[in-house]
Amino acid sequence: MKRIAIVAALLLAYSGLKAQDCDAIMLPYFNNNVERMENYKSQAPEKFDYRCAYARAAFYESDTVPAGVEVFSITEVVDPQTGNALPRSFKVDLNTLGYYSYTFSHFHGRYKDGLHAVCFSTPSSRHPYLVMRSLYEMRLIADNYINAK
């Protein structure tokens, strides 16, 4: 039963990958330098696609906190470009929210095994929680997406 739930979750995540704007979620990876991003895309399109799929797989919104997942306030997430924390009024838009846009990776860094998801309270969003999948899940979803292409 647990295996079926995991497969269903991966399929749902995979279907959501196509909806996000790849350039918008990847631009922060290149320090918001469009020329650098376009150059990378032209020289290594497969790597760009994989990194995009990985970033797309990072999040989903939820009305509940998954069992065993630590919850942080969205205000603990920082914009590395400005040094400003996200406001409590932050509204999640999964079409443009990227893993590289903010200090999300620092939260993954708290768990050395790569198997822990993290949850953020987002009281101003449509759903009260933003769940960041584990690094393992992100890789699995990205791998499946790329292999299905």
Helices and strands as residue ranges (DSSP letters): H 2-17, H 22-26, G 27-30, H 34-43, H 45-56, E 59-62, E 70-73, G 74-76, H 104-108, E 118-121, E 129-132, H 135-148
